């Protein structure tokens, strides 16, 4: 399970063992190219990395207007 926190909302994703952060973001309707994924120790995580963190923060990098 992955907990994603964009804009203070908490979203939970349950996927396969080989799921990527990109898979999770797309499932939530979030364009992976418009966010930064921040994991433990405040390090950026590539969107195509396999999900290894249990919780990440999502920082929106552009307007969704």
PyMOL Python script that loads the backbone (N, CA, C, O; Angstrom):
from pymol import cmd

cmd.read_pdbstr("""\
ATOM      1  N   UNK A   1       0.847  -1.174   0.000  1.00  0.00           N
ATOM      2  CA  UNK A   1       0.000   0.000   0.000  1.00  0.00           C
ATOM      3  C   UNK A   1       0.891   1.235   0.000  1.00  0.00           C
ATOM      4  O   UNK A   1       1.932   1.262   0.656  1.00  0.00           O
ATOM      5  N   UNK A   2       0.479   2.237  -0.729  1.00  0.00           N
ATOM      6  CA  UNK A   2       1.162   3.525  -0.797  1.00  0.00           C
ATOM      7  C   UNK A   2       0.167   4.594  -0.393  1.00  0.00           C
ATOM      8  O   UNK A   2      -0.974   4.590  -0.856  1.00  0.00           O
ATOM      9  N   UNK A   3       0.586   5.504   0.460  1.00  0.00           N
ATOM     10  CA  UNK A   3      -0.241   6.650   0.827  1.00  0.00           C
ATOM     11  C   UNK A   3       0.347   7.860   0.130  1.00  0.00           C
ATOM     12  O   UNK A   3       1.519   8.184   0.319  1.00  0.00           O
ATOM     13  N   UNK A   4      -0.471   8.532  -0.683  1.00  0.00           N
ATOM     14  CA  UNK A   4      -0.053   9.710  -1.437  1.00  0.00           C
ATOM     15  C   UNK A   4      -0.736  10.917  -0.821  1.00  0.00           C
ATOM     16  O   UNK A   4      -1.929  10.871  -0.521  1.00  0.00           O
ATOM     17  N   UNK A   5       0.014  12.006  -0.628  1.00  0.00           N
ATOM     18  CA  UNK A   5      -0.546  13.199  -0.004  1.00  0.00           C
ATOM     19  C   UNK A   5      -0.370  14.406  -0.918  1.00  0.00           C
ATOM     20  O   UNK A   5       0.596  15.154  -0.763  1.00  0.00           O
ATOM     21  N   UNK A   6      -1.303  14.616  -1.891  1.00  0.00           N
ATOM     22  CA  UNK A   6      -1.244  15.825  -2.707  1.00  0.00           C
ATOM     23  C   UNK A   6      -2.156  16.901  -2.122  1.00  0.00           C
ATOM     24  O   UNK A   6      -3.318  16.626  -1.822  1.00  0.00           O
ATOM     25  N   UNK A   7      -1.654  18.104  -1.959  1.00  0.00           N
ATOM     26  CA  UNK A   7      -2.463  19.226  -1.457  1.00  0.00           C
ATOM     27  C   UNK A   7      -3.147  18.922  -0.128  1.00  0.00           C
ATOM     28  O   UNK A   7      -4.233  19.439   0.136  1.00  0.00           O
ATOM     29  N   UNK A   8      -2.534  18.099   0.705  1.00  0.00           N
ATOM     30  CA  UNK A   8      -3.121  17.801   2.005  1.00  0.00           C
ATOM     31  C   UNK A   8      -4.156  16.691   1.995  1.00  0.00           C
ATOM     32  O   UNK A   8      -4.598  16.260   3.060  1.00  0.00           O
ATOM     33  N   UNK A   9      -4.555  16.216   0.824  1.00  0.00           N
ATOM     34  CA  UNK A   9      -5.481  15.091   0.740  1.00  0.00           C
ATOM     35  C   UNK A   9      -4.681  13.798   0.892  1.00  0.00           C
ATOM     36  O   UNK A   9      -3.527  13.725   0.470  1.00  0.00           O
ATOM     37  N   UNK A  10      -5.288  12.797   1.485  1.00  0.00           N
ATOM     38  CA  UNK A  10      -4.619  11.507   1.633  1.00  0.00           C
ATOM     39  C   UNK A  10      -5.295  10.501   0.713  1.00  0.00           C
ATOM     40  O   UNK A  10      -6.505  10.284   0.790  1.00  0.00           O
ATOM     41  N   UNK A  11      -4.500   9.892  -0.158  1.00  0.00           N
ATOM     42  CA  UNK A  11      -4.992   8.887  -1.093  1.00  0.00           C
ATOM     43  C   UNK A  11      -4.214   7.605  -0.859  1.00  0.00           C
ATOM     44  O   UNK A  11      -3.000   7.649  -0.664  1.00  0.00           O
ATOM     45  N   UNK A  12      -4.892   6.459  -0.876  1.00  0.00           N
ATOM     46  CA  UNK A  12      -4.222   5.178  -0.685  1.00  0.00           C
ATOM     47  C   UNK A  12      -4.252   4.390  -1.979  1.00  0.00           C
ATOM     48  O   UNK A  12      -5.282   4.314  -2.649  1.00  0.00           O
ATOM     49  N   UNK A  13      -3.133   3.814  -2.321  1.00  0.00           N
ATOM     50  CA  UNK A  13      -3.004   3.025  -3.544  1.00  0.00           C
ATOM     51  C   UNK A  13      -2.539   1.626  -3.171  1.00  0.00           C
ATOM     52  O   UNK A  13      -1.575   1.462  -2.424  1.00  0.00           O
ATOM     53  N   UNK A  14      -3.229   0.622  -3.695  1.00  0.00           N
ATOM     54  CA  UNK A  14      -2.811  -0.763  -3.531  1.00  0.00           C
ATOM     55  C   UNK A  14      -2.626  -1.322  -4.932  1.00  0.00           C
ATOM     56  O   UNK A  14      -3.565  -1.359  -5.728  1.00  0.00           O
ATOM     57  N   UNK A  15      -1.401  -1.757  -5.226  1.00  0.00           N
ATOM     58  CA  UNK A  15      -1.109  -2.260  -6.564  1.00  0.00           C
ATOM     59  C   UNK A  15      -0.267  -3.519  -6.491  1.00  0.00           C
ATOM     60  O   UNK A  15      -0.078  -4.107  -5.426  1.00  0.00           O
ATOM     61  N   UNK A  16       0.233  -3.917  -7.649  1.00  0.00           N
ATOM     62  CA  UNK A  16       1.098  -5.088  -7.734  1.00  0.00           C
ATOM     63  C   UNK A  16       2.469  -4.763  -7.153  1.00  0.00           C
ATOM     64  O   UNK A  16       2.800  -3.597  -6.938  1.00  0.00           O
ATOM     65  N   UNK A  17       3.261  -5.802  -6.901  1.00  0.00           N
ATOM     66  CA  UNK A  17       4.603  -5.611  -6.344  1.00  0.00           C
ATOM     67  C   UNK A  17       5.506  -4.805  -7.264  1.00  0.00           C
ATOM     68  O   UNK A  17       6.446  -4.161  -6.798  1.00  0.00           O
ATOM     69  N   UNK A  18       5.234  -4.830  -8.568  1.00  0.00           N
ATOM     70  CA  UNK A  18       6.086  -4.103  -9.514  1.00  0.00           C
ATOM     71  C   UNK A  18       5.489  -2.761  -9.940  1.00  0.00           C
ATOM     72  O   UNK A  18       5.944  -2.170 -10.920  1.00  0.00           O
ATOM     73  N   UNK A  19       4.484  -2.275  -9.224  1.00  0.00           N
ATOM     74  CA  UNK A  19       3.869  -0.984  -9.538  1.00  0.00           C
ATOM     75  C   UNK A  19       4.875   0.147  -9.336  1.00  0.00           C
ATOM     76  O   UNK A  19       5.737   0.082  -8.460  1.00  0.00           O
ATOM     77  N   UNK A  20       4.747   1.183 -10.160  1.00  0.00           N
ATOM     78  CA  UNK A  20       5.600   2.361 -10.038  1.00  0.00           C
ATOM     79  C   UNK A  20       4.784   3.521  -9.479  1.00  0.00           C
ATOM     80  O   UNK A  20       3.556   3.464  -9.414  1.00  0.00           O
ATOM     81  N   UNK A  21       5.486   4.565  -9.079  1.00  0.00           N
ATOM     82  CA  UNK A  21       4.793   5.766  -8.599  1.00  0.00           C
ATOM     83  C   UNK A  21       3.960   6.366  -9.729  1.00  0.00           C
ATOM     84  O   UNK A  21       2.895   6.932  -9.483  1.00  0.00           O
ATOM     85  N   UNK A  22       4.435   6.244 -10.952  1.00  0.00           N
ATOM     86  CA  UNK A  22       3.677   6.723 -12.107  1.00  0.00           C
ATOM     87  C   UNK A  22       2.338   5.996 -12.218  1.00  0.00           C
ATOM     88  O   UNK A  22       1.315   6.622 -12.497  1.00  0.00           O
ATOM     89  N   UNK A  23       2.338   4.680 -12.002  1.00  0.00           N
ATOM     90  CA  UNK A  23       1.095   3.897 -12.033  1.00  0.00           C
ATOM     91  C   UNK A  23       0.094   4.429 -11.005  1.00  0.00           C
ATOM     92  O   UNK A  23      -1.088   4.607 -11.301  1.00  0.00           O
ATOM     93  N   UNK A  24       0.591   4.677  -9.799  1.00  0.00           N
ATOM     94  CA  UNK A  24      -0.284   5.158  -8.726  1.00  0.00           C
ATOM     95  C   UNK A  24      -0.843   6.541  -9.052  1.00  0.00           C
ATOM     96  O   UNK A  24      -2.036   6.788  -8.876  1.00  0.00           O
ATOM     97  N   UNK A  25       0.011   7.436  -9.524  1.00  0.00           N
ATOM     98  CA  UNK A  25      -0.448   8.781  -9.850  1.00  0.00           C
ATOM     99  C   UNK A  25      -1.514   8.758 -10.942  1.00  0.00           C
ATOM    100  O   UNK A  25      -2.530   9.447 -10.842  1.00  0.00           O
ATOM    101  N   UNK A  26      -1.280   7.973 -11.970  1.00  0.00           N
ATOM    102  CA  UNK A  26      -2.261   7.877 -13.065  1.00  0.00           C
ATOM    103  C   UNK A  26      -3.580   7.313 -12.562  1.00  0.00           C
ATOM    104  O   UNK A  26      -4.643   7.743 -13.008  1.00  0.00           O
ATOM    105  N   UNK A  27      -3.530   6.364 -11.647  1.00  0.00           N
ATOM    106  CA  UNK A  27      -4.755   5.780 -11.076  1.00  0.00           C
ATOM    107  C   UNK A  27      -5.598   6.860 -10.388  1.00  0.00           C
ATOM    108  O   UNK A  27      -6.828   6.803 -10.405  1.00  0.00           O
ATOM    109  N   UNK A  28      -4.923   7.844  -9.782  1.00  0.00           N
ATOM    110  CA  UNK A  28      -5.615   8.938  -9.110  1.00  0.00           C
ATOM    111  C   UNK A  28      -5.954  10.091 -10.039  1.00  0.00           C
ATOM    112  O   UNK A  28      -6.538  11.083  -9.602  1.00  0.00           O
ATOM    113  N   UNK A  29      -5.594   9.977 -11.327  1.00  0.00           N
ATOM    114  CA  UNK A  29      -5.876  11.044 -12.275  1.00  0.00           C
ATOM    115  C   UNK A  29      -4.892  12.194 -12.185  1.00  0.00           C
ATOM    116  O   UNK A  29      -5.201  13.312 -12.598  1.00  0.00           O
ATOM    117  N   UNK A  30      -3.703  11.929 -11.644  1.00  0.00           N
ATOM    118  CA  UNK A  30      -2.669  12.955 -11.512  1.00  0.00           C
ATOM    119  C   UNK A  30      -1.640  12.730 -12.612  1.00  0.00           C
ATOM    120  O   UNK A  30      -1.101  11.631 -12.749  1.00  0.00           O
ATOM    121  N   UNK A  31      -1.368  13.768 -13.392  1.00  0.00           N
ATOM    122  CA  UNK A  31      -0.359  13.680 -14.442  1.00  0.00           C
ATOM    123  C   UNK A  31       1.024  13.642 -13.783  1.00  0.00           C
ATOM    124  O   UNK A  31       1.422  14.617 -13.146  1.00  0.00           O
ATOM    125  N   UNK A  32       1.766  12.533 -13.925  1.00  0.00           N
ATOM    126  CA  UNK A  32       3.068  12.410 -13.274  1.00  0.00           C
ATOM    127  C   UNK A  32       4.082  13.467 -13.704  1.00  0.00           C
ATOM    128  O   UNK A  32       5.036  13.732 -12.973  1.00  0.00           O
ATOM    129  N   UNK A  33       3.896  14.069 -14.862  1.00  0.00           N
ATOM    130  CA  UNK A  33       4.830  15.074 -15.355  1.00  0.00           C
ATOM    131  C   UNK A  33       4.631  16.439 -14.702  1.00  0.00           C
ATOM    132  O   UNK A  33       5.398  17.365 -14.961  1.00  0.00           O
ATOM    133  N   UNK A  34       3.608  16.571 -13.857  1.00  0.00           N
ATOM    134  CA  UNK A  34       3.312  17.867 -13.247  1.00  0.00           C
ATOM    135  C   UNK A  34       3.570  17.891 -11.744  1.00  0.00           C
ATOM    136  O   UNK A  34       3.179  18.840 -11.065  1.00  0.00           O
ATOM    137  N   UNK A  35       4.229  16.851 -11.217  1.00  0.00           N
ATOM    138  CA  UNK A  35       4.448  16.770  -9.778  1.00  0.00           C
ATOM    139  C   UNK A  35       5.874  16.333  -9.451  1.00  0.00           C
ATOM    140  O   UNK A  35       6.586  15.788 -10.295  1.00  0.00           O
ATOM    141  N   UNK A  36       6.265  16.583  -8.216  1.00  0.00           N
ATOM    142  CA  UNK A  36       7.467  16.003  -7.646  1.00  0.00           C
ATOM    143  C   UNK A  36       7.021  14.999  -6.600  1.00  0.00           C
ATOM    144  O   UNK A  36       6.078  15.254  -5.850  1.00  0.00           O
ATOM    145  N   UNK A  37       7.685  13.871  -6.546  1.00  0.00           N
ATOM    146  CA  UNK A  37       7.378  12.839  -5.557  1.00  0.00           C
ATOM    147  C   UNK A  37       8.484  12.903  -4.506  1.00  0.00           C
ATOM    148  O   UNK A  37       9.659  12.707  -4.817  1.00  0.00           O
ATOM    149  N   UNK A  38       8.102  13.179  -3.269  1.00  0.00           N
ATOM    150  CA  UNK A  38       9.071  13.337  -2.204  1.00  0.00           C
ATOM    151  C   UNK A  38       8.890  12.203  -1.194  1.00  0.00           C
ATOM    152  O   UNK A  38       7.813  12.017  -0.626  1.00  0.00           O
ATOM    153  N   UNK A  39       9.965  11.456  -0.989  1.00  0.00           N
ATOM    154  CA  UNK A  39       9.920  10.327  -0.063  1.00  0.00           C
ATOM    155  C   UNK A  39      10.619  10.640   1.243  1.00  0.00           C
ATOM    156  O   UNK A  39      10.803  11.803   1.604  1.00  0.00           O
ATOM    157  N   UNK A  40      11.006   9.586   1.947  1.00  0.00           N
ATOM    158  CA  UNK A  40      11.696   9.722   3.223  1.00  0.00           C
ATOM    159  C   UNK A  40      12.954  10.559   3.086  1.00  0.00           C
ATOM    160  O   UNK A  40      13.590  10.581   2.033  1.00  0.00           O
ATOM    161  N   UNK A  41      13.301  11.242   4.154  1.00  0.00           N
ATOM    162  CA  UNK A  41      14.467  12.125   4.203  1.00  0.00           C
ATOM    163  C   UNK A  41      14.375  13.247   3.166  1.00  0.00           C
ATOM    164  O   UNK A  41      15.393  13.805   2.757  1.00  0.00           O
ATOM    165  N   UNK A  42      13.142  13.576   2.741  1.00  0.00           N
ATOM    166  CA  UNK A  42      12.891  14.668   1.793  1.00  0.00           C
ATOM    167  C   UNK A  42      13.654  14.522   0.483  1.00  0.00           C
ATOM    168  O   UNK A  42      14.124  15.514  -0.074  1.00  0.00           O
ATOM    169  N   UNK A  43      13.780  13.300  -0.010  1.00  0.00           N
ATOM    170  CA  UNK A  43      14.462  13.055  -1.280  1.00  0.00           C
ATOM    171  C   UNK A  43      13.447  12.849  -2.392  1.00  0.00           C
ATOM    172  O   UNK A  43      12.428  12.184  -2.207  1.00  0.00           O
ATOM    173  N   UNK A  44      13.743  13.432  -3.555  1.00  0.00           N
ATOM    174  CA  UNK A  44      12.895  13.278  -4.727  1.00  0.00           C
ATOM    175  C   UNK A  44      13.009  11.843  -5.263  1.00  0.00           C
ATOM    176  O   UNK A  44      14.092  11.258  -5.278  1.00  0.00           O
ATOM    177  N   UNK A  45      11.889  11.299  -5.696  1.00  0.00           N
ATOM    178  CA  UNK A  45      11.834   9.938  -6.226  1.00  0.00           C
ATOM    179  C   UNK A  45      11.410  10.009  -7.687  1.00  0.00           C
ATOM    180  O   UNK A  45      10.449  10.711  -8.003  1.00  0.00           O
ATOM    181  N   UNK A  46      12.094   9.306  -8.589  1.00  0.00           N
ATOM    182  CA  UNK A  46      11.673   9.283  -9.994  1.00  0.00           C
ATOM    183  C   UNK A  46      10.293   8.630 -10.141  1.00  0.00           C
ATOM    184  O   UNK A  46       9.972   7.671  -9.440  1.00  0.00           O
ATOM    185  N   UNK A  47       9.493   9.158 -11.054  1.00  0.00           N
ATOM    186  CA  UNK A  47       8.136   8.628 -11.237  1.00  0.00           C
ATOM    187  C   UNK A  47       8.125   7.190 -11.716  1.00  0.00           C
ATOM    188  O   UNK A  47       7.161   6.468 -11.465  1.00  0.00           O
ATOM    189  N   UNK A  48       9.181   6.754 -12.405  1.00  0.00           N
ATOM    190  CA  UNK A  48       9.194   5.384 -12.923  1.00  0.00           C
ATOM    191  C   UNK A  48       9.840   4.382 -11.961  1.00  0.00           C
ATOM    192  O   UNK A  48      10.052   3.222 -12.315  1.00  0.00           O
ATOM    193  N   UNK A  49      10.148   4.837 -10.745  1.00  0.00           N
ATOM    194  CA  UNK A  49      10.735   3.946  -9.739  1.00  0.00           C
ATOM    195  C   UNK A  49       9.656   3.028  -9.167  1.00  0.00           C
ATOM    196  O   UNK A  49       8.503   3.436  -9.024  1.00  0.00           O
ATOM    197  N   UNK A  50      10.028   1.790  -8.840  1.00  0.00           N
ATOM    198  CA  UNK A  50       9.075   0.897  -8.164  1.00  0.00           C
ATOM    199  C   UNK A  50       8.703   1.481  -6.801  1.00  0.00           C
ATOM    200  O   UNK A  50       9.523   2.127  -6.149  1.00  0.00           O
ATOM    201  N   UNK A  51       7.476   1.252  -6.385  1.00  0.00           N
ATOM    202  CA  UNK A  51       7.002   1.768  -5.107  1.00  0.00           C
ATOM    203  C   UNK A  51       7.696   1.002  -3.979  1.00  0.00           C
ATOM    204  O   UNK A  51       7.554  -0.214  -3.854  1.00  0.00           O
ATOM    205  N   UNK A  52       8.442   1.735  -3.169  1.00  0.00           N
ATOM    206  CA  UNK A  52       9.139   1.149  -2.022  1.00  0.00           C
ATOM    207  C   UNK A  52       8.787   1.883  -0.727  1.00  0.00           C
ATOM    208  O   UNK A  52       8.871   1.309   0.359  1.00  0.00           O
ATOM    209  N   UNK A  53       8.394   3.146  -0.845  1.00  0.00           N
ATOM    210  CA  UNK A  53       8.015   3.940   0.328  1.00  0.00           C
ATOM    211  C   UNK A  53       6.552   3.660   0.665  1.00  0.00           C
ATOM    212  O   UNK A  53       5.743   3.408  -0.227  1.00  0.00           O
ATOM    213  N   UNK A  54       6.219   3.705   1.942  1.00  0.00           N
ATOM    214  CA  UNK A  54       4.824   3.520   2.345  1.00  0.00           C
ATOM    215  C   UNK A  54       4.050   4.827   2.297  1.00  0.00           C
ATOM    216  O   UNK A  54       2.821   4.830   2.224  1.00  0.00           O
ATOM    217  N   UNK A  55       4.781   5.945   2.338  1.00  0.00           N
ATOM    218  CA  UNK A  55       4.134   7.261   2.289  1.00  0.00           C
ATOM    219  C   UNK A  55       5.040   8.211   1.526  1.00  0.00           C
ATOM    220  O   UNK A  55       6.250   8.246   1.745  1.00  0.00           O
ATOM    221  N   UNK A  56       4.443   8.976   0.632  1.00  0.00           N
ATOM    222  CA  UNK A  56       5.173  10.017  -0.086  1.00  0.00           C
ATOM    223  C   UNK A  56       4.340  11.287  -0.097  1.00  0.00           C
ATOM    224  O   UNK A  56       3.120  11.249   0.065  1.00  0.00           O
ATOM    225  N   UNK A  57       5.010  12.401  -0.287  1.00  0.00           N
ATOM    226  CA  UNK A  57       4.327  13.676  -0.477  1.00  0.00           C
ATOM    227  C   UNK A  57       4.396  14.017  -1.956  1.00  0.00           C
ATOM    228  O   UNK A  57       5.414  13.791  -2.609  1.00  0.00           O
ATOM    229  N   UNK A  58       3.308  14.561  -2.475  1.00  0.00           N
ATOM    230  CA  UNK A  58       3.229  14.970  -3.870  1.00  0.00           C
ATOM    231  C   UNK A  58       3.187  16.491  -3.899  1.00  0.00           C
ATOM    232  O   UNK A  58       2.306  17.112  -3.303  1.00  0.00           O
ATOM    233  N   UNK A  59       4.154  17.084  -4.603  1.00  0.00           N
ATOM    234  CA  UNK A  59       4.214  18.542  -4.723  1.00  0.00           C
ATOM    235  C   UNK A  59       3.846  18.894  -6.158  1.00  0.00           C
ATOM    236  O   UNK A  59       4.520  18.486  -7.104  1.00  0.00           O
ATOM    237  N   UNK A  60       2.768  19.654  -6.305  1.00  0.00           N
ATOM    238  CA  UNK A  60       2.334  20.081  -7.630  1.00  0.00           C
ATOM    239  C   UNK A  60       3.279  21.160  -8.133  1.00  0.00           C
ATOM    240  O   UNK A  60       3.597  22.098  -7.402  1.00  0.00           O
ATOM    241  N   UNK A  61       3.731  21.034  -9.376  1.00  0.00           N
ATOM    242  CA  UNK A  61       4.730  21.967  -9.906  1.00  0.00           C
ATOM    243  C   UNK A  61       4.174  22.913 -10.963  1.00  0.00           C
ATOM    244  O   UNK A  61       4.910  23.742 -11.496  1.00  0.00           O
ATOM    245  N   UNK A  62       2.891  22.800 -11.270  1.00  0.00           N
ATOM    246  CA  UNK A  62       2.296  23.718 -12.239  1.00  0.00           C
ATOM    247  C   UNK A  62       0.824  23.923 -11.925  1.00  0.00           C
ATOM    248  O   UNK A  62       0.238  23.204 -11.115  1.00  0.00           O
ATOM    249  N   UNK A  63       0.249  24.902 -12.569  1.00  0.00           N
ATOM    250  CA  UNK A  63      -1.165  25.222 -12.360  1.00  0.00           C
ATOM    251  C   UNK A  63      -2.039  24.136 -12.936  1.00  0.00           C
ATOM    252  O   UNK A  63      -1.747  23.589 -14.000  1.00  0.00           O
ATOM    253  N   UNK A  64      -3.118  23.821 -12.230  1.00  0.00           N
ATOM    254  CA  UNK A  64      -4.085  22.868 -12.753  1.00  0.00           C
ATOM    255  C   UNK A  64      -5.318  23.589 -13.277  1.00  0.00           C
ATOM    256  O   UNK A  64      -6.351  22.969 -13.529  1.00  0.00           O
ATOM    257  N   UNK A  65      -5.201  24.914 -13.440  1.00  0.00           N
ATOM    258  CA  UNK A  65      -6.285  25.806 -13.781  1.00  0.00           C
ATOM    259  C   UNK A  65      -7.030  25.529 -14.964  1.00  0.00           C
ATOM    260  O   UNK A  65      -7.962  26.263 -15.292  1.00  0.00           O
TER     261      UNK A  65
END
""", "prot")
cmd.dss("prot")
cmd.show_as("cartoon", "prot")
cmd.util.cbc("prot")
cmd.orient("prot")
